[in-house]
Amino acid sequence: MVSAEAARNIVGIIGNVISFGLFLSPTPTFWRIIKRKDTEEFHPYAYICACMNCMFWILYGLPVVHPDSTLVVTINGVGLALELIYLSIFCVYNRQKKGRKIVAIGLLGEVAFLGVIAVITFVVFHNTNTRTLFVGIICDIFNIIMYASPLSIWHKVIKTKSVEYMPFFLSLANFANGAVWTAYGLIKFDKFIVVSNGLGTVLGAIQLIIYGCYYKSTPKKGSGDVIKPNEVQLSGATIA
């Protein structure tokens, strides 16, 4: 019989694979940027926010904050590296200094904020239980914000009765990601992983239902149609 710890590790590995796929989902957009040598109307905000999310979950998963969370640290470490690569590509091909300035200020601000939270965590709180509570609440706030980010897409789908800008496989992957990490948090109960990812699972399910409702009413377009970068639902993968 499989032990709870072994089951948790298996589910965590599956979660890592799904999350890695989500982190890779923006690759076609950045490949387009590289080929055209221009960021066009693309905005870096989602990726700056994703960096913040990853950094805080790495802090949360440290043994001195929340023991036995190696898989949380590994996937968010990989995710942070990929997000920084995406932002580097943006900076290289952005023709306006304003865009690079936004990335620089955003990342510096995040690092400073993380530093303040880390100092408070290790100076004010002296055991893993209180550190987990403090950092976990912050992580959940950012995770919930990331999961709620597609709400604007929902509004557009309902208004236009078209799922053109709601990619099915990305929506399905977001739902699966939330479900797997919720299961991971339930096996060896971790309320902070369960709360935000449980909510993400519900939101993902609603998104799939909306997709099902409006799929048939979506106008069929020719393969030659071009979708502008700012019209594509980019993945802000939420990992815990």
N, C-alpha and C positions, 0 to 999 in steps of 0.2 A: 504494500500500500504506500502511495506517495505521501510523504510528510508535507505539512503545511509550508515549511521553509522551501522545500524542493518545488512545490507547486507555485509558490510566490516567485521563485527564480525563473521558472519556465514562463510564467505570465509576463514577468518583467522583461525577459529577452524578446518575447513577441512584441511587447510594447515598444522596445527599443527599435525593432525592425520597422514597425509601422510609423513611429515617430521620425525615423531616419528618412523614410519615403516622403513624409510630409515636408521635412526640411529641404529635400531635394526638389520638391515640386516647382519652385520658382526658376529652376535651371533654364527652361526654354526661354523665359523672358530675358534673362541675363545673357543668354547666347545670342538672342536677337539684338540686344544692346551692343555686344561685342562686334557682331557682323556689321551693324549700321554705324558703329562708332558714335553713337548718340543716345542719350537717355530719353529723348523725346519728352513725353508728358509724364514719364514715370516719376513717382515720389518715393522717398526712402523711409517714410515715417513708420510703416509696418515693420520694417526690418530693424529700425532703431528700437522700437518697442519690444521686438522679439529678443534682442540682445539683453535688454533689461530683465525680461522674463527668465531667460536661460541663466543669467548671472545669479539671480536670487535663488533659483532652484539648485544651483551648484552649491551655494552657501548653505542652503537647507540640508543638502545631502551629505555634508561633511561629517565625519565621525564624531567631531566635538560638538556638533549641533544636533544631528539626528542619526544615531548609529544604524548600521545595516541598510544603508541606502545607496550602495555603490552603483546600482543600475540607474538611479536618478542622476547621479553625478556624471556617469559616462555619456548618456545620451544628450544631456544638456551641454556637456563640454564639446561634443561633436557639433551640436546645434549652434553653439556660440561661434565656433570656428567657421562654420558655413555662412552664418549671418554676417560675420566680419568680412568674408570673401566677397559676398554680394555687395556690401557697402563699399568695399575697395573698388570693385568694378564700376559702381555708380560714380565714385569720385574721379576715376580715371577718364570716364567718357562723358561726364557732365560738363557742358560748355559754359555754365554760369557759376561764378564763385559762390553765389548764394546757396546753391545746393550743397556744395562741399562744406560751407560754413555751418549749415544746418546739421550735417552728419557729425562734424567735429565737436560742435557745441553739445549736441545730443549725447554723444558717447562720453565726453568729458563730464557732463552733468551726471550721467548714470554711474560712472566710476566713482565720482565724489559721493553720490548718494549711497552707493553700495558700501563705500568706505566708512561713512558715518554709521550706517546700520550695523556693519561688522564690529566696529569699535563698541557700540552700545551693547551688542550681543555678548561680546566676550568680557567686557568690563563690568556691566551692570548685572548680567545673569551668570550664575556660577554652576549650573548643572544643565544637563541636556534637556530635561523636561521643560524648564522655563525658556531655554533658548529655542527649542522646537516650537513652543507656543508663539513666541515673539516673531520669529522669522516666518513661521508657517502662515500666520495671519496676513503678512505682507505678500507672501507668494500667492496665496489664494486670491487676494485682491487683483493682482496683475493677471493671474490665470483666468479669472472670470471676465475681466475686461477683454482679454484676447479671444475667449470663446464667444463673447457677445459681439465681436467686431463685424461678423457677416450680417448683422441686423439691417444695415443699409441696403444690402443685396436683396434681402427678403422683401423689403418695401418696393424695390424696383421690380422684382419678379411679379409681385401681386398687382402692382400698378399697370405693368405692361402685359401681364398674362403670358410672360415668356421666360423660359429658364436659360436663355442664351448666355447670360453672364453668370450662371451658377453651374460650374462643371460638376457632373454627377460623381465622378470617381474621387474628386477632391472632397466633395461633401460626404461621400461614403467613408473615406479615409479619416476625416475629422471625427465622424461618429464612432468608428472603430477605435480610434485613438483614445477617445474619452472612455469608451466602454472597457477597454483592456486595462487602462490605468486605474479605473474605478475598481475593477476586480483585483488588481494588484494591491490597492489600498485596503480592500476588505479582508484579504486573506490573513494579513497580520495588521490588524486595524490601525489605519493612519487617517485620522479624520480630515487632515488638511488635503491629502491626495484625494480622498473620497468626495469631499464637499465640492471642490472646484471641477473635478473631472466628472462627477455625477451630474452636476449642472450642465457641463459640456455635452454629456451623452444625451440629456433631454433636449438641449438646443439642437444637437446634431440630428436627432430623430425628427424634430419639427421641420428642420431644413429638408430632410429627405421626403417628408410628407408633402411639403410645399412643392418640391420638385415633381412628385408624382401627380399632384393636382394640376400643374400647369404645363407638363411636358407635351401633351397632345395639342395644346393651343399655341405652342411656340412656332412662329413662322419658320419655314424651312428656307435656308439661304444657300446660295451656290458656294462651292469650295473656294472660289476666288475672292470671297469677301474677307476683308482685313479687319481684325478687331484691334482697336487702339489699346496701348498698354494700360491706360488709366481706366479702361472698361473691364479689364480682366480681374476676376476675384483671385487675389494673391493670397497664398497661405501664410497665416501667422500661426504656425504650429504651436500648440500649447502642450507642453510636456511636463509631466510630474512623475 
